[in-house]
Amino acid sequence: MRISDILRVKGEQVVTVSPEATTERLLSVLAEHGIGAAVVSRDGSVVDGIVSERDVVRAFAARGATVLTEPVSAIATAQVRTVTPDAQLEDVERLMTERRFRHVPVVVDGVLRGVVSIGDVVKNRIDELETERSELAGYITGER
């Protein structure tokens, strides 16, 4: 399975925040959309970074409440690992596990096309296992 298959199901909508947005604004955006991370982008197309709830917590622990008025660029990860829609899901699973991150932007020719989260990966795996279980049960009971 490829990442494009995941995006076909979940869609290509990506929530972005500008590098100048405050961390407080970021938290509002994350809460509003019910997500754990946002892509940092000046124009909504180019990936300038990624910032997650974890980044906010770590910065808050280090600097206190002043982090809320700081720009997102102060806490975001600037060196972002991206994938293409043609990437194999298994490779992205491995990447997320080894690098210990939960969100991977999907980029085509430098343009943001989607985000795959660990939740998307887990949902896909559960769906695959459920299909396999159903097929095996049908085979055993003679219904298939």
Secondary structure, 3 states (H helix, E strand, C coil): CEHHHHHHHHCCCCCEECCCCEHHHHHHHHHHHCCCEEEECCCCCCCCEEEEHHHHHHHHHHHHHHHHHCEHHHCCECCCCCECCCCEHHHHHHHHHHHCCCEEEEEECCEEEEEEEHHHHHHHHHHHHHHHHHHHHHHHHCCC
